[in-house]
C-alpha cells in the first residue's frame, strides 16, 4: 500500500497553494482518493505529478 498524504501536506511539500492542488485535480493531473470524509493523495501519484511538471 502506498503512503498517503493530506492536501495540506502535499501543498506544503511542493510549495504550492491548496487551490492549485484542487485545480491540478480538476485538470486530471493529480488524482485524489477519498477515505471516508478525508481526501488523500498517494505518494506515487505525487511523484508522478512532479515528474510530469519537470518534463513540461
PyMOL Python script that loads the backbone (N, CA, C, O; Angstrom):
from pymol import cmd

cmd.read_pdbstr("""\
ATOM      1  N   UNK A   1       0.841  -1.190   0.000  1.00  0.00           N
ATOM      2  CA  UNK A   1       0.000   0.000   0.000  1.00  0.00           C
ATOM      3  C   UNK A   1       0.880   1.245   0.000  1.00  0.00           C
ATOM      4  O   UNK A   1       1.863   1.338   0.735  1.00  0.00           O
ATOM      5  N   UNK A   2       0.510   2.167  -0.817  1.00  0.00           N
ATOM      6  CA  UNK A   2       1.217   3.432  -0.953  1.00  0.00           C
ATOM      7  C   UNK A   2       0.979   4.323   0.262  1.00  0.00           C
ATOM      8  O   UNK A   2      -0.111   4.310   0.834  1.00  0.00           O
ATOM      9  N   UNK A   3       1.978   5.089   0.657  1.00  0.00           N
ATOM     10  CA  UNK A   3       1.810   6.063   1.737  1.00  0.00           C
ATOM     11  C   UNK A   3       0.917   7.181   1.223  1.00  0.00           C
ATOM     12  O   UNK A   3       1.037   7.596   0.070  1.00  0.00           O
ATOM     13  N   UNK A   4       0.020   7.669   2.076  1.00  0.00           N
ATOM     14  CA  UNK A   4      -0.941   8.703   1.691  1.00  0.00           C
ATOM     15  C   UNK A   4      -0.620  10.002   2.425  1.00  0.00           C
ATOM     16  O   UNK A   4      -0.109   9.985   3.544  1.00  0.00           O
ATOM     17  N   UNK A   5      -0.927  11.126   1.780  1.00  0.00           N
ATOM     18  CA  UNK A   5      -0.723  12.422   2.427  1.00  0.00           C
ATOM     19  C   UNK A   5      -1.971  13.282   2.255  1.00  0.00           C
ATOM     20  O   UNK A   5      -2.757  13.086   1.328  1.00  0.00           O
ATOM     21  N   UNK A   6      -2.132  14.215   3.146  1.00  0.00           N
ATOM     22  CA  UNK A   6      -3.265  15.129   3.070  1.00  0.00           C
ATOM     23  C   UNK A   6      -3.004  16.194   2.008  1.00  0.00           C
ATOM     24  O   UNK A   6      -1.886  16.337   1.513  1.00  0.00           O
ATOM     25  N   UNK A   7      -4.049  16.930   1.672  1.00  0.00           N
ATOM     26  CA  UNK A   7      -3.922  18.046   0.740  1.00  0.00           C
ATOM     27  C   UNK A   7      -2.934  19.072   1.307  1.00  0.00           C
ATOM     28  O   UNK A   7      -2.078  19.589   0.588  1.00  0.00           O
ATOM     29  N   UNK A   8      -3.065  19.352   2.585  1.00  0.00           N
ATOM     30  CA  UNK A   8      -2.193  20.321   3.259  1.00  0.00           C
ATOM     31  C   UNK A   8      -0.731  19.876   3.207  1.00  0.00           C
ATOM     32  O   UNK A   8       0.151  20.682   2.910  1.00  0.00           O
ATOM     33  N   UNK A   9      -0.471  18.600   3.492  1.00  0.00           N
ATOM     34  CA  UNK A   9       0.890  18.070   3.442  1.00  0.00           C
ATOM     35  C   UNK A   9       1.462  18.147   2.032  1.00  0.00           C
ATOM     36  O   UNK A   9       2.623  18.511   1.841  1.00  0.00           O
ATOM     37  N   UNK A  10       0.635  17.798   1.043  1.00  0.00           N
ATOM     38  CA  UNK A  10       1.072  17.840  -0.353  1.00  0.00           C
ATOM     39  C   UNK A  10       1.434  19.269  -0.760  1.00  0.00           C
ATOM     40  O   UNK A  10       2.484  19.502  -1.358  1.00  0.00           O
ATOM     41  N   UNK A  11       0.560  20.220  -0.433  1.00  0.00           N
ATOM     42  CA  UNK A  11       0.793  21.624  -0.786  1.00  0.00           C
ATOM     43  C   UNK A  11       2.070  22.151  -0.126  1.00  0.00           C
ATOM     44  O   UNK A  11       2.852  22.859  -0.760  1.00  0.00           O
ATOM     45  N   UNK A  12       2.276  21.809   1.128  1.00  0.00           N
ATOM     46  CA  UNK A  12       3.468  22.255   1.843  1.00  0.00           C
ATOM     47  C   UNK A  12       4.726  21.629   1.242  1.00  0.00           C
ATOM     48  O   UNK A  12       5.737  22.311   1.068  1.00  0.00           O
ATOM     49  N   UNK A  13       4.667  20.345   0.928  1.00  0.00           N
ATOM     50  CA  UNK A  13       5.834  19.629   0.388  1.00  0.00           C
ATOM     51  C   UNK A  13       6.292  20.207  -0.955  1.00  0.00           C
ATOM     52  O   UNK A  13       7.490  20.319  -1.215  1.00  0.00           O
ATOM     53  N   UNK A  14       5.317  20.575  -1.810  1.00  0.00           N
ATOM     54  CA  UNK A  14       5.667  21.052  -3.140  1.00  0.00           C
ATOM     55  C   UNK A  14       5.618  22.579  -3.264  1.00  0.00           C
ATOM     56  O   UNK A  14       5.840  23.121  -4.346  1.00  0.00           O
ATOM     57  N   UNK A  15       5.330  23.262  -2.171  1.00  0.00           N
ATOM     58  CA  UNK A  15       5.378  24.717  -2.159  1.00  0.00           C
ATOM     59  C   UNK A  15       4.313  25.380  -3.014  1.00  0.00           C
ATOM     60  O   UNK A  15       4.567  26.400  -3.655  1.00  0.00           O
ATOM     61  N   UNK A  16       3.118  24.797  -3.022  1.00  0.00           N
ATOM     62  CA  UNK A  16       2.009  25.369  -3.792  1.00  0.00           C
ATOM     63  C   UNK A  16       0.816  25.579  -2.868  1.00  0.00           C
ATOM     64  O   UNK A  16       0.788  25.055  -1.754  1.00  0.00           O
ATOM     65  N   UNK A  17      -0.155  26.335  -3.323  1.00  0.00           N
ATOM     66  CA  UNK A  17      -1.357  26.596  -2.527  1.00  0.00           C
ATOM     67  C   UNK A  17      -2.383  25.484  -2.683  1.00  0.00           C
ATOM     68  O   UNK A  17      -2.343  24.692  -3.624  1.00  0.00           O
ATOM     69  N   UNK A  18      -3.305  25.454  -1.725  1.00  0.00           N
ATOM     70  CA  UNK A  18      -4.370  24.443  -1.769  1.00  0.00           C
ATOM     71  C   UNK A  18      -5.218  24.561  -3.021  1.00  0.00           C
ATOM     72  O   UNK A  18      -5.608  23.549  -3.603  1.00  0.00           O
ATOM     73  N   UNK A  19      -5.508  25.792  -3.443  1.00  0.00           N
ATOM     74  CA  UNK A  19      -6.339  25.961  -4.639  1.00  0.00           C
ATOM     75  C   UNK A  19      -5.640  25.407  -5.877  1.00  0.00           C
ATOM     76  O   UNK A  19      -6.300  24.907  -6.788  1.00  0.00           O
ATOM     77  N   UNK A  20      -4.323  25.492  -5.917  1.00  0.00           N
ATOM     78  CA  UNK A  20      -3.568  24.917  -7.030  1.00  0.00           C
ATOM     79  C   UNK A  20      -3.675  23.403  -7.019  1.00  0.00           C
ATOM     80  O   UNK A  20      -3.762  22.780  -8.077  1.00  0.00           O
ATOM     81  N   UNK A  21      -3.668  22.805  -5.839  1.00  0.00           N
ATOM     82  CA  UNK A  21      -3.820  21.349  -5.727  1.00  0.00           C
ATOM     83  C   UNK A  21      -5.172  20.927  -6.292  1.00  0.00           C
ATOM     84  O   UNK A  21      -5.255  19.970  -7.063  1.00  0.00           O
ATOM     85  N   UNK A  22      -6.228  21.637  -5.910  1.00  0.00           N
ATOM     86  CA  UNK A  22      -7.564  21.305  -6.417  1.00  0.00           C
ATOM     87  C   UNK A  22      -7.679  21.555  -7.920  1.00  0.00           C
ATOM     88  O   UNK A  22      -8.364  20.815  -8.626  1.00  0.00           O
ATOM     89  N   UNK A  23      -7.010  22.596  -8.406  1.00  0.00           N
ATOM     90  CA  UNK A  23      -7.016  22.884  -9.850  1.00  0.00           C
ATOM     91  C   UNK A  23      -6.318  21.767 -10.630  1.00  0.00           C
ATOM     92  O   UNK A  23      -6.787  21.366 -11.695  1.00  0.00           O
ATOM     93  N   UNK A  24      -5.206  21.268 -10.104  1.00  0.00           N
ATOM     94  CA  UNK A  24      -4.494  20.157 -10.742  1.00  0.00           C
ATOM     95  C   UNK A  24      -5.364  18.904 -10.772  1.00  0.00           C
ATOM     96  O   UNK A  24      -5.325  18.138 -11.735  1.00  0.00           O
ATOM     97  N   UNK A  25      -6.146  18.699  -9.716  1.00  0.00           N
ATOM     98  CA  UNK A  25      -7.064  17.568  -9.681  1.00  0.00           C
ATOM     99  C   UNK A  25      -8.159  17.721 -10.731  1.00  0.00           C
ATOM    100  O   UNK A  25      -8.517  16.757 -11.407  1.00  0.00           O
ATOM    101  N   UNK A  26      -8.687  18.926 -10.864  1.00  0.00           N
ATOM    102  CA  UNK A  26      -9.747  19.182 -11.838  1.00  0.00           C
ATOM    103  C   UNK A  26      -9.260  18.968 -13.268  1.00  0.00           C
ATOM    104  O   UNK A  26     -10.028  18.545 -14.132  1.00  0.00           O
ATOM    105  N   UNK A  27      -7.984  19.260 -13.516  1.00  0.00           N
ATOM    106  CA  UNK A  27      -7.393  19.032 -14.842  1.00  0.00           C
ATOM    107  C   UNK A  27      -7.152  17.556 -15.118  1.00  0.00           C
ATOM    108  O   UNK A  27      -6.946  17.157 -16.264  1.00  0.00           O
ATOM    109  N   UNK A  28      -7.178  16.752 -14.070  1.00  0.00           N
ATOM    110  CA  UNK A  28      -6.917  15.323 -14.222  1.00  0.00           C
ATOM    111  C   UNK A  28      -5.455  14.962 -14.049  1.00  0.00           C
ATOM    112  O   UNK A  28      -5.066  13.818 -14.283  1.00  0.00           O
ATOM    113  N   UNK A  29      -4.642  15.924 -13.641  1.00  0.00           N
ATOM    114  CA  UNK A  29      -3.205  15.693 -13.495  1.00  0.00           C
ATOM    115  C   UNK A  29      -2.826  15.089 -12.147  1.00  0.00           C
ATOM    116  O   UNK A  29      -1.748  14.513 -12.005  1.00  0.00           O
ATOM    117  N   UNK A  30      -3.708  15.218 -11.160  1.00  0.00           N
ATOM    118  CA  UNK A  30      -3.395  14.763  -9.803  1.00  0.00           C
ATOM    119  C   UNK A  30      -4.609  14.074  -9.193  1.00  0.00           C
ATOM    120  O   UNK A  30      -5.529  14.751  -8.732  1.00  0.00           O
ATOM    121  N   UNK A  31      -4.632  12.759  -9.181  1.00  0.00           N
ATOM    122  CA  UNK A  31      -5.799  12.054  -8.617  1.00  0.00           C
ATOM    123  C   UNK A  31      -5.829  12.093  -7.089  1.00  0.00           C
ATOM    124  O   UNK A  31      -4.796  12.037  -6.422  1.00  0.00           O
ATOM    125  N   UNK A  32      -7.037  12.192  -6.565  1.00  0.00           N
ATOM    126  CA  UNK A  32      -7.297  12.134  -5.125  1.00  0.00           C
ATOM    127  C   UNK A  32      -7.982  10.814  -4.808  1.00  0.00           C
ATOM    128  O   UNK A  32      -8.569  10.175  -5.681  1.00  0.00           O
ATOM    129  N   UNK A  33      -7.898  10.420  -3.551  1.00  0.00           N
ATOM    130  CA  UNK A  33      -8.657   9.272  -3.063  1.00  0.00           C
ATOM    131  C   UNK A  33      -9.430   9.713  -1.832  1.00  0.00           C
ATOM    132  O   UNK A  33      -8.875  10.348  -0.936  1.00  0.00           O
ATOM    133  N   UNK A  34     -10.685   9.382  -1.793  1.00  0.00           N
ATOM    134  CA  UNK A  34     -11.495   9.674  -0.622  1.00  0.00           C
ATOM    135  C   UNK A  34     -11.464   8.460   0.295  1.00  0.00           C
ATOM    136  O   UNK A  34     -11.721   7.335  -0.134  1.00  0.00           O
ATOM    137  N   UNK A  35     -11.147   8.701   1.550  1.00  0.00           N
ATOM    138  CA  UNK A  35     -11.151   7.661   2.572  1.00  0.00           C
ATOM    139  C   UNK A  35     -12.097   8.171   3.655  1.00  0.00           C
ATOM    140  O   UNK A  35     -11.713   8.960   4.518  1.00  0.00           O
ATOM    141  N   UNK A  36     -13.327   7.708   3.593  1.00  0.00           N
ATOM    142  CA  UNK A  36     -14.351   8.277   4.456  1.00  0.00           C
ATOM    143  C   UNK A  36     -14.584   9.710   4.026  1.00  0.00           C
ATOM    144  O   UNK A  36     -14.882   9.963   2.859  1.00  0.00           O
ATOM    145  N   UNK A  37     -14.454  10.653   4.948  1.00  0.00           N
ATOM    146  CA  UNK A  37     -14.602  12.074   4.612  1.00  0.00           C
ATOM    147  C   UNK A  37     -13.270  12.722   4.262  1.00  0.00           C
ATOM    148  O   UNK A  37     -13.242  13.864   3.803  1.00  0.00           O
ATOM    149  N   UNK A  38     -12.180  12.017   4.469  1.00  0.00           N
ATOM    150  CA  UNK A  38     -10.847  12.570   4.235  1.00  0.00           C
ATOM    151  C   UNK A  38     -10.421  12.413   2.773  1.00  0.00           C
ATOM    152  O   UNK A  38     -10.745  11.419   2.124  1.00  0.00           O
ATOM    153  N   UNK A  39      -9.699  13.396   2.274  1.00  0.00           N
ATOM    154  CA  UNK A  39      -9.149  13.350   0.926  1.00  0.00           C
ATOM    155  C   UNK A  39      -7.644  13.138   1.056  1.00  0.00           C
ATOM    156  O   UNK A  39      -6.969  13.846   1.803  1.00  0.00           O
ATOM    157  N   UNK A  40      -7.130  12.160   0.323  1.00  0.00           N
ATOM    158  CA  UNK A  40      -5.714  11.827   0.407  1.00  0.00           C
ATOM    159  C   UNK A  40      -5.111  11.708  -0.991  1.00  0.00           C
ATOM    160  O   UNK A  40      -5.804  11.421  -1.967  1.00  0.00           O
ATOM    161  N   UNK A  41      -3.801  11.935  -1.057  1.00  0.00           N
ATOM    162  CA  UNK A  41      -3.038  11.801  -2.298  1.00  0.00           C
ATOM    163  C   UNK A  41      -1.960  10.760  -2.050  1.00  0.00           C
ATOM    164  O   UNK A  41      -1.230  10.839  -1.061  1.00  0.00           O
ATOM    165  N   UNK A  42      -1.858   9.792  -2.940  1.00  0.00           N
ATOM    166  CA  UNK A  42      -0.849   8.739  -2.806  1.00  0.00           C
ATOM    167  C   UNK A  42       0.535   9.289  -3.169  1.00  0.00           C
ATOM    168  O   UNK A  42       0.661  10.129  -4.059  1.00  0.00           O
ATOM    169  N   UNK A  43       1.557   8.814  -2.480  1.00  0.00           N
ATOM    170  CA  UNK A  43       2.940   9.214  -2.761  1.00  0.00           C
ATOM    171  C   UNK A  43       3.304   8.980  -4.220  1.00  0.00           C
ATOM    172  O   UNK A  43       3.954   9.821  -4.840  1.00  0.00           O
ATOM    173  N   UNK A  44       2.892   7.848  -4.769  1.00  0.00           N
ATOM    174  CA  UNK A  44       3.233   7.541  -6.157  1.00  0.00           C
ATOM    175  C   UNK A  44       2.584   8.534  -7.120  1.00  0.00           C
ATOM    176  O   UNK A  44       3.199   8.914  -8.117  1.00  0.00           O
ATOM    177  N   UNK A  45       1.354   8.957  -6.838  1.00  0.00           N
ATOM    178  CA  UNK A  45       0.687   9.960  -7.674  1.00  0.00           C
ATOM    179  C   UNK A  45       1.376  11.311  -7.546  1.00  0.00           C
ATOM    180  O   UNK A  45       1.508  12.036  -8.532  1.00  0.00           O
ATOM    181  N   UNK A  46       1.814  11.652  -6.343  1.00  0.00           N
ATOM    182  CA  UNK A  46       2.530  12.912  -6.130  1.00  0.00           C
ATOM    183  C   UNK A  46       3.846  12.921  -6.898  1.00  0.00           C
ATOM    184  O   UNK A  46       4.194  13.918  -7.530  1.00  0.00           O
ATOM    185  N   UNK A  47       4.567  11.825  -6.845  1.00  0.00           N
ATOM    186  CA  UNK A  47       5.844  11.728  -7.561  1.00  0.00           C
ATOM    187  C   UNK A  47       5.636  11.807  -9.067  1.00  0.00           C
ATOM    188  O   UNK A  47       6.395  12.477  -9.767  1.00  0.00           O
ATOM    189  N   UNK A  48       4.624  11.134  -9.560  1.00  0.00           N
ATOM    190  CA  UNK A  48       4.313  11.159 -10.992  1.00  0.00           C
ATOM    191  C   UNK A  48       3.932  12.571 -11.436  1.00  0.00           C
ATOM    192  O   UNK A  48       4.361  13.028 -12.496  1.00  0.00           O
ATOM    193  N   UNK A  49       3.124  13.264 -10.621  1.00  0.00           N
ATOM    194  CA  UNK A  49       2.726  14.637 -10.918  1.00  0.00           C
ATOM    195  C   UNK A  49       3.955  15.537 -11.015  1.00  0.00           C
ATOM    196  O   UNK A  49       4.078  16.331 -11.947  1.00  0.00           O
ATOM    197  N   UNK A  50       4.862  15.410 -10.050  1.00  0.00           N
ATOM    198  CA  UNK A  50       6.074  16.250 -10.035  1.00  0.00           C
ATOM    199  C   UNK A  50       6.966  15.931 -11.230  1.00  0.00           C
ATOM    200  O   UNK A  50       7.514  16.844 -11.848  1.00  0.00           O
ATOM    201  N   UNK A  51       7.119  14.670 -11.559  1.00  0.00           N
ATOM    202  CA  UNK A  51       7.939  14.285 -12.724  1.00  0.00           C
ATOM    203  C   UNK A  51       7.362  14.857 -14.008  1.00  0.00           C
ATOM    204  O   UNK A  51       8.118  15.290 -14.878  1.00  0.00           O
ATOM    205  N   UNK A  52       6.043  14.868 -14.147  1.00  0.00           N
ATOM    206  CA  UNK A  52       5.406  15.437 -15.331  1.00  0.00           C
ATOM    207  C   UNK A  52       5.601  16.947 -15.414  1.00  0.00           C
ATOM    208  O   UNK A  52       5.688  17.491 -16.514  1.00  0.00           O
ATOM    209  N   UNK A  53       5.671  17.634 -14.280  1.00  0.00           N
ATOM    210  CA  UNK A  53       5.941  19.074 -14.281  1.00  0.00           C
ATOM    211  C   UNK A  53       7.321  19.362 -14.828  1.00  0.00           C
ATOM    212  O   UNK A  53       7.505  20.293 -15.612  1.00  0.00           O
ATOM    213  N   UNK A  54       8.276  18.575 -14.421  1.00  0.00           N
ATOM    214  CA  UNK A  54       9.661  18.809 -14.830  1.00  0.00           C
ATOM    215  C   UNK A  54       9.863  18.523 -16.316  1.00  0.00           C
ATOM    216  O   UNK A  54      10.767  19.092 -16.928  1.00  0.00           O
ATOM    217  N   UNK A  55       9.047  17.658 -16.908  1.00  0.00           N
ATOM    218  CA  UNK A  55       9.163  17.328 -18.326  1.00  0.00           C
ATOM    219  C   UNK A  55       8.510  18.374 -19.205  1.00  0.00           C
ATOM    220  O   UNK A  55       8.903  18.547 -20.358  1.00  0.00           O
ATOM    221  N   UNK A  56       7.524  19.069 -18.682  1.00  0.00           N
ATOM    222  CA  UNK A  56       6.767  20.047 -19.487  1.00  0.00           C
ATOM    223  C   UNK A  56       7.550  21.297 -19.750  1.00  0.00           C
ATOM    224  O   UNK A  56       7.053  22.210 -20.410  1.00  0.00           O
TER     225      UNK A  56
END
""", "prot")
cmd.dss("prot")
cmd.show_as("cartoon", "prot")
cmd.util.cbc("prot")
cmd.orient("prot")
